[in-house]
Amino acid sequence: METDLKEQLVAWRRDFHRHPEQGFLELRTASIVAGELDRLGYTLKTGLDVMDPDQMMGRPNQQAIEKQLEWARQHGANLEYLDRFQEGYTGIVAEWDTEKPGPVTTFRVDMDALPIVESDDAGHFPHQLGFRSTVHGSMHACGHDAHTSIGLGLAVRIAETAEAFGGKIRIIFQPAEEGTRGAKSMTAAGVVDGTDYFIASHVGTGVPHRHVVAASNGFMATTKMNVTFRGTASHAGAMPEEGQNALLAAANATLNLHAISRHSGGASRVNVGELHAGSGRNIVADLAEMKIETRGETSDVNHYVREQAEAIIKGAAAMYGVSCDLDIVGEAISCKCSPELAEIIVECAAPSPFVEQVVLEDNASAGSEDATYFMQRVKEQGGLATYCIFGTNLAAGHHNEKFDIDEESMFAGVDVLYRVAQRLNALK
């Protein structure tokens, strides 16, 4: 890999790291990515051309989008492309059509950040070198800044050697992976339709530096829910019987959610991550809000946990005479990688100068990933799909305020994915 591209990867990553944007608000990021891809000669589809609004979950309100749009204008967005994303539909699909026979190979990277205040400790590398997040309360704490840069680096390598390829190569830049919100709408919009080979990837996740996992099979199906209980306020001392206590309903639901019976079909999880209720010590609470998630080793297990959770929430509401609203704000399914494609990843990664060891598959239980929607759609249509991991040294775990990667892992990502594209799409 040329030194110039290595330096560009680091520059991209540090710029994105300094300017993190959360899901469906990646306006600055998307405008810069679109500008780079257009300059390279890719055919671009953006916004509602690649996202189905009826399948979007957890989209920010219009006020938040407009505020982010103004921020992007003031902080280095590519103004020539910014208007494409001004409604918060920040997905991008870049395609290189060689107009020669060959398969359709699709790569997917994600772009969004997390709601975390980044560490300002003296030993934190991004702080030392001046690329710590400039946005209080937002941080690239999962490596998506590196993923976006890898996608751009791969685009550069393909464009520079396009004459050596056949078929079509697509690169999906997905918004809102955090909270598993973005892929479902892009899948519904048909962005992976016709794909013969699909590869998603991630840096880190506990895999050692210079190691590659060709097939990560441990992602759990999940459902993210926001729950609102609405009761009736009353004076807790004078007339407590006139109140309907939303706080008690939420508390009852919280305890019983964590008591959901396990399932013989696989591992399951449930968590109440946030609970906010009440407005004063002498007021019967008329409002309570919860943020919860369910997970399952398979989609069937997650469906079971979700059904149990909904029954508990509705039962708690009925018990205390309050109403409840459930809003699904994120979701992902389970999907196993295609072993045939994973074997090709192994063969392509082994000779990379940035890789020391390649593992065919890892079946350990992981978090959740909405790339599984893309994978399932490709497999349903007869294609092959896998999710690979590029190991890296981590300063702290994912979703941690001190998270940071070894930037060399980006070189491995670009090099391996380019070799895969060569293997799958190179002309005979």
C-alpha positions as CSV (number, residue, x, y, z in Angstrom):
1,M,0.0,0.0,0.0
2,E,1.3,3.4,-1.0
3,T,2.5,5.7,1.8
4,D,0.2,8.5,0.4
5,L,-2.9,6.3,0.9
6,K,-1.8,5.3,4.4
7,E,-1.5,8.9,5.4
8,Q,-4.8,9.7,3.8
9,L,-6.5,6.9,5.8
10,V,-5.1,8.3,9.0
11,A,-6.1,11.9,8.1
12,W,-9.7,10.8,7.2
13,R,-10.1,8.8,10.4
14,R,-8.8,11.6,12.6
15,D,-11.0,14.2,10.9
16,F,-14.1,12.0,11.3
17,H,-13.1,11.3,14.9
18,R,-12.9,15.0,15.7
19,H,-16.4,15.6,14.2
20,P,-18.5,12.6,15.4
21,E,-22.2,12.5,14.3
22,Q,-24.8,10.2,15.7
23,G,-27.3,8.0,13.7
24,F,-29.2,9.7,10.9
25,L,-27.3,12.9,11.7
26,E,-24.1,12.0,9.8
27,L,-24.6,15.0,7.5
28,R,-21.0,16.3,7.5
29,T,-19.6,12.8,7.2
30,A,-21.9,11.8,4.4
31,S,-21.2,15.0,2.4
32,I,-17.5,14.4,2.6
33,V,-17.8,10.8,1.7
34,A,-20.0,11.5,-1.3
35,G,-17.6,14.2,-2.5
36,E,-14.7,11.8,-2.4
37,L,-16.6,9.0,-4.1
38,D,-17.9,11.3,-6.9
39,R,-14.3,12.6,-7.5
40,L,-13.1,9.1,-7.9
41,G,-15.7,8.4,-10.6
42,Y,-18.3,6.2,-8.7
43,T,-22.0,6.3,-9.6
44,L,-23.7,7.5,-6.4
45,K,-27.1,6.9,-5.0
46,T,-28.0,8.8,-1.8
47,G,-30.8,9.7,0.6
48,L,-34.3,8.4,-0.2
49,D,-32.9,6.5,-3.3
50,V,-31.2,4.1,-0.9
51,M,-33.4,4.3,2.2
52,D,-37.1,3.3,2.7
53,P,-38.6,5.8,5.1
54,D,-41.3,3.4,6.1
55,Q,-38.7,1.0,7.5
56,M,-36.7,3.6,9.4
57,M,-36.5,3.3,13.2
58,G,-35.4,5.9,15.8
59,R,-35.1,8.8,13.3
60,P,-34.3,12.1,15.1
61,N,-37.0,14.8,15.0
62,Q,-36.8,17.6,12.4
63,Q,-35.5,20.1,14.9
64,A,-32.5,17.9,15.7
65,I,-31.8,17.4,12.0
66,E,-32.0,21.1,11.2
67,K,-29.6,21.9,14.1
68,Q,-27.2,19.3,12.8
69,L,-27.4,20.6,9.3
70,E,-26.4,24.1,10.5
71,W,-23.5,22.6,12.6
72,A,-22.3,20.6,9.5
73,R,-22.3,23.8,7.4
74,Q,-20.1,25.5,10.0
75,H,-17.7,22.6,10.5
76,G,-16.3,21.6,7.2
77,A,-19.1,19.8,5.4
78,N,-18.8,19.5,1.6
79,L,-21.4,22.1,0.7
80,E,-21.7,20.8,-2.8
81,Y,-23.2,17.5,-1.5
82,L,-24.7,18.5,1.8
83,D,-28.2,19.2,0.4
84,R,-28.5,15.5,-0.6
85,F,-28.7,14.6,3.1
86,Q,-30.5,17.6,4.6
87,E,-33.6,15.5,5.5
88,G,-31.6,13.1,7.6
89,Y,-31.5,10.2,5.1
90,T,-27.7,9.9,5.2
91,G,-27.1,6.5,3.4
92,I,-24.8,6.3,0.4
93,V,-24.3,3.5,-2.1
94,A,-21.3,3.9,-4.5
95,E,-21.1,1.6,-7.5
96,W,-18.3,0.9,-10.0
97,D,-19.8,-0.7,-13.1
98,T,-16.9,-2.1,-15.2
99,E,-19.4,-2.8,-18.0
100,K,-17.7,-6.2,-18.3
101,P,-18.9,-9.7,-17.3
102,G,-18.5,-10.5,-13.7
103,P,-20.3,-10.8,-10.3
104,V,-21.7,-8.0,-8.1
105,T,-19.6,-7.7,-5.0
106,T,-20.9,-5.4,-2.2
107,F,-19.0,-4.1,0.8
108,R,-20.6,-2.3,3.7
109,V,-19.2,0.1,6.3
110,D,-20.9,2.3,8.9
111,M,-20.5,5.9,9.8
112,D,-22.2,6.9,13.0
113,A,-20.9,7.8,16.5
114,L,-22.1,7.2,20.1
115,P,-23.6,9.5,22.8
116,I,-20.4,9.4,24.9
117,V,-18.3,12.2,26.3
118,E,-14.7,11.4,25.2
119,S,-11.9,11.2,27.8
120,D,-9.7,14.2,28.2
121,D,-7.1,12.3,30.2
122,A,-3.5,13.3,29.3
123,G,-2.7,9.7,28.3
124,H,-5.6,9.4,25.8
125,F,-4.0,9.3,22.4
126,P,-6.6,11.4,20.5
127,H,-6.3,14.0,23.2
128,Q,-2.5,14.0,23.0
129,L,-2.5,14.5,19.2
130,G,-5.4,16.9,19.0
131,F,-8.1,14.9,17.4
132,R,-10.3,14.2,20.4
133,S,-14.0,14.8,19.7
134,T,-14.9,18.5,19.4
135,V,-18.6,17.6,20.0
136,H,-19.4,17.3,23.7
137,G,-21.5,14.2,24.2
138,S,-20.7,12.5,21.0
139,M,-17.7,10.2,20.3
140,H,-16.5,7.6,17.9
141,A,-16.1,4.9,20.5
142,C,-16.7,1.9,18.3
143,G,-14.4,2.4,15.4
144,H,-16.9,3.7,12.8
145,D,-14.6,6.5,12.0
146,A,-12.1,3.9,10.9
147,H,-14.7,1.9,9.0
148,T,-15.7,5.0,7.0
149,S,-12.0,5.6,6.2
150,I,-11.5,1.9,5.2
151,G,-14.5,2.2,2.8
152,L,-13.0,5.3,1.2
153,G,-9.5,3.7,1.0
154,L,-11.0,0.6,-0.7
155,A,-12.8,2.9,-3.1
156,V,-9.5,4.6,-4.0
157,R,-7.7,1.2,-4.7
158,I,-10.6,0.0,-6.9
159,A,-10.8,3.2,-8.8
160,E,-7.0,3.3,-9.4
161,T,-7.0,-0.3,-10.9
162,A,-10.5,-0.4,-12.4
163,E,-9.3,-1.9,-15.7
164,A,-8.4,-5.1,-13.8
165,F,-12.0,-5.8,-12.6
166,G,-15.1,-7.2,-14.1
167,G,-18.7,-7.0,-13.0
168,K,-19.9,-4.4,-10.4
169,I,-18.5,-3.4,-7.1
170,R,-20.7,-1.6,-4.6
171,I,-19.7,0.1,-1.3
172,I,-22.5,0.9,1.1
173,F,-21.9,3.7,3.7
174,Q,-24.6,3.0,6.3
175,P,-25.9,5.4,8.9
176,A,-27.2,4.5,12.3
177,E,-25.7,1.1,13.0
178,E,-25.7,2.0,16.7
179,G,-29.0,1.0,18.1
180,T,-29.4,-1.2,15.0
181,R,-31.5,1.3,13.1
182,G,-30.0,1.9,9.6
183,A,-29.7,-1.3,7.7
184,K,-33.3,-2.4,7.6
185,S,-34.4,0.7,5.6
186,M,-31.5,0.3,3.2
187,T,-32.2,-3.4,2.7
188,A,-35.9,-2.5,2.0
189,A,-34.8,0.0,-0.6
190,G,-33.0,-2.8,-2.5
191,V,-29.4,-1.7,-2.1
192,V,-28.1,-5.3,-2.0
193,D,-30.4,-6.8,-4.5
194,G,-28.6,-8.6,-7.2
195,T,-25.5,-9.0,-5.0
196,D,-23.5,-12.2,-5.5
197,Y,-21.0,-11.6,-2.7
198,F,-21.5,-9.4,0.4
199,I,-18.9,-8.5,3.0
200,A,-19.4,-6.4,6.1
201,S,-16.5,-5.7,8.5
202,H,-15.5,-4.2,11.8
203,V,-12.3,-3.4,13.6
204,G,-11.5,-4.6,17.2
205,T,-14.2,-6.5,19.1
206,G,-11.5,-8.2,21.1
207,V,-9.7,-9.8,18.1
208,P,-5.8,-9.4,18.5
209,H,-4.0,-6.9,16.4
210,R,-3.0,-8.2,12.9
211,H,-5.5,-11.0,13.2
212,V,-8.5,-11.4,10.9
213,V,-11.7,-13.4,11.6
214,A,-13.3,-14.3,8.3
215,A,-16.7,-15.1,9.7
216,S,-18.1,-13.7,12.9
217,N,-21.2,-15.7,13.6
218,G,-22.0,-14.6,17.2
219,F,-24.3,-11.6,16.6
220,M,-27.6,-11.8,18.4
221,A,-31.0,-10.7,17.2
222,T,-32.3,-7.7,19.1
223,T,-35.2,-5.3,19.6
224,K,-34.8,-1.9,21.1
225,M,-37.9,-0.4,22.7
226,N,-38.9,2.9,24.2
227,V,-41.8,2.6,26.6
228,T,-43.9,5.4,28.0
229,F,-46.3,4.9,30.9
230,R,-48.9,7.7,31.4
231,G,-51.0,7.9,34.6
232,T,-52.7,10.6,36.6
233,A,-50.9,13.0,39.0
234,S,-52.2,13.7,42.5
235,H,-51.0,15.0,45.8
236,A,-49.2,12.1,47.5
237,G,-50.2,13.3,51.0
238,A,-53.7,14.7,50.6
239,M,-55.3,12.5,47.8
240,P,-53.0,9.6,46.9
241,E,-56.0,7.5,45.9
242,E,-56.8,9.8,43.0
243,G,-53.5,9.2,41.3
244,Q,-52.6,6.5,38.9
245,N,-48.9,5.9,39.5
246,A,-46.8,5.5,36.3
247,L,-43.6,5.2,38.3
248,L,-44.9,2.1,40.1
249,A,-46.0,0.5,36.8
250,A,-42.5,1.1,35.3
251,A,-40.8,-0.2,38.4
252,N,-43.0,-3.3,38.4
253,A,-42.2,-3.9,34.7
254,T,-38.5,-3.4,35.3
255,L,-38.3,-6.1,38.0
256,N,-40.4,-8.6,36.0
257,L,-38.6,-7.9,32.7
258,H,-35.4,-9.1,34.3
259,A,-37.2,-12.3,35.5
260,I,-38.3,-13.5,32.0
261,S,-37.8,-17.2,31.7
262,R,-34.9,-18.5,29.5
263,H,-35.4,-20.3,26.2
264,S,-34.1,-23.7,25.2
265,G,-33.4,-22.5,21.7
266,G,-30.4,-20.4,22.7
267,A,-29.0,-17.6,24.8
268,S,-31.1,-14.6,25.6
269,R,-30.7,-11.2,27.1
270,V,-33.0,-8.4,28.4
271,N,-32.0,-5.1,29.9
272,V,-33.7,-2.0,31.2
273,G,-31.0,0.6,30.4
274,E,-32.9,3.8,31.4
275,L,-35.8,4.6,33.7
276,H,-37.0,8.2,34.3
277,A,-40.1,8.9,36.3
278,G,-41.8,11.4,38.5
279,S,-41.6,15.2,39.1
280,G,-41.6,15.7,42.8
281,R,-41.4,13.8,46.1
282,N,-45.0,14.6,47.1
283,I,-46.6,14.0,43.6
284,V,-48.0,10.7,42.4
285,A,-46.0,10.2,39.2
286,D,-48.1,10.6,36.0
287,L,-45.2,9.8,33.6
288,A,-42.5,7.2,33.4
289,E,-40.2,6.5,30.5
290,M,-38.1,3.4,29.9
291,K,-35.5,2.4,27.4
292,I,-35.1,-1.4,27.1
293,E,-33.7,-4.0,24.8
294,T,-34.1,-7.7,24.2
295,R,-31.6,-10.1,22.5
296,G,-31.6,-13.7,21.4
297,E,-29.1,-16.1,19.9
298,T,-31.6,-16.6,17.1
299,S,-34.4,-14.4,15.8
300,D,-36.9,-16.9,17.2
301,V,-35.4,-16.6,20.7
302,N,-35.4,-12.8,20.5
303,H,-39.0,-12.9,19.3
304,Y,-39.9,-15.0,22.4
305,V,-38.2,-12.5,24.7
306,R,-39.8,-9.6,23.0
307,E,-43.3,-11.1,23.3
308,Q,-42.7,-11.8,27.0
309,A,-41.5,-8.2,27.5
310,E,-44.5,-6.7,25.8
311,A,-46.9,-8.8,27.9
312,I,-45.1,-7.7,31.1
313,I,-45.2,-4.1,30.2
314,K,-48.9,-4.1,29.3
315,G,-49.7,-6.2,32.4
316,A,-47.9,-3.7,34.7
317,A,-49.8,-0.8,33.1
318,A,-53.1,-2.6,33.6
319,M,-52.2,-3.4,37.2
320,Y,-51.7,0.3,38.1
321,G,-54.5,1.7,35.9
322,V,-52.1,3.6,33.5
323,S,-51.7,3.5,29.8
324,C,-48.5,2.5,28.0
325,D,-47.0,3.1,24.5
326,L,-44.3,0.9,23.0
327,D,-42.1,2.3,20.2
328,I,-39.7,0.0,18.3
329,V,-36.6,2.2,17.7
330,G,-34.1,-0.5,16.6
331,E,-34.0,-4.1,15.5
332,A,-31.7,-6.7,14.1
333,I,-32.0,-10.3,13.1
334,S,-29.6,-13.3,13.5
335,C,-27.8,-14.6,10.4
336,K,-24.9,-16.9,9.9
337,C,-22.1,-16.3,7.5
338,S,-21.6,-18.2,4.3
339,P,-18.6,-20.6,4.9
340,E,-17.7,-20.7,1.2
341,L,-17.2,-16.9,1.2
342,A,-15.3,-17.0,4.6
343,E,-12.9,-19.5,3.1
344,I,-12.1,-17.0,0.3
345,I,-11.5,-14.3,2.9
346,V,-9.0,-16.6,4.6
347,E,-7.2,-17.2,1.3
348,C,-7.1,-13.5,0.5
349,A,-6.1,-12.3,4.0
350,A,-3.2,-14.8,4.5
351,P,-0.7,-13.1,2.2
352,S,-1.4,-9.6,3.4
353,P,1.6,-7.9,4.9
354,F,-0.6,-6.4,7.6
355,V,-1.9,-9.8,8.7
356,E,-0.2,-12.4,10.9
357,Q,-3.0,-14.9,11.6
358,V,-6.4,-15.7,10.0
359,V,-9.2,-17.5,11.8
360,L,-12.0,-19.0,9.6
361,E,-14.9,-18.4,12.1
362,D,-15.8,-17.2,15.5
363,N,-19.0,-18.4,17.0
364,A,-18.7,-16.8,20.4
365,S,-21.7,-14.7,21.5
366,A,-21.2,-11.0,20.6
367,G,-23.4,-8.0,20.6
368,S,-25.8,-7.3,17.8
369,E,-25.4,-6.0,14.2
370,D,-28.0,-4.9,11.7
371,A,-25.7,-5.8,8.8
372,T,-27.5,-9.1,9.3
373,Y,-30.5,-7.7,7.3
374,F,-28.2,-7.2,4.3
375,M,-26.7,-10.7,4.8
376,Q,-30.1,-12.4,5.0
377,R,-31.4,-10.6,1.8
378,V,-28.3,-11.6,-0.2
379,K,-28.5,-15.2,1.0
380,E,-32.2,-15.4,0.2
381,Q,-31.4,-14.3,-3.3
382,G,-28.8,-17.0,-3.8
383,G,-25.7,-15.0,-2.9
384,L,-23.0,-15.5,-0.3
385,A,-22.5,-13.2,2.7
386,T,-20.0,-12.9,5.6
387,Y,-19.0,-10.5,8.4
388,C,-15.3,-10.2,9.0
389,I,-13.2,-8.7,11.9
390,F,-9.9,-6.9,11.6
391,G,-8.1,-7.1,15.0
392,T,-6.6,-4.1,16.6
393,N,-4.9,-3.0,19.8
394,L,-7.6,-1.2,21.9
395,A,-6.9,1.5,24.5
396,A,-10.2,0.5,26.1
397,G,-13.2,-1.6,25.2
398,H,-15.9,-0.6,22.7
399,H,-18.4,2.1,23.8
400,N,-15.8,3.3,26.4
401,E,-14.8,7.0,26.8
402,K,-11.1,6.0,26.3
403,F,-11.7,3.8,23.3
404,D,-9.0,4.1,20.6
405,I,-7.6,1.8,17.9
406,D,-4.2,1.1,16.4
407,E,-4.6,2.9,13.1
408,E,-2.5,0.2,11.3
409,S,-5.7,-2.0,11.4
410,M,-7.1,0.3,8.7
411,F,-4.3,-0.7,6.4
412,A,-5.2,-4.3,7.0
413,G,-8.9,-3.6,6.3
414,V,-8.2,-1.9,3.0
415,D,-5.6,-4.4,1.8
416,V,-7.6,-7.5,2.7
417,L,-10.9,-6.2,1.2
418,Y,-9.1,-5.1,-1.9
419,R,-7.6,-8.5,-2.3
420,V,-11.1,-10.0,-1.8
421,A,-12.5,-7.7,-4.6
422,Q,-9.6,-8.8,-6.8
423,R,-10.3,-12.4,-6.2
424,L,-14.0,-12.2,-6.8
425,N,-14.2,-9.6,-9.6
426,A,-10.8,-9.8,-11.4
427,L,-11.1,-10.6,-15.1
428,K,-9.9,-14.1,-16.1
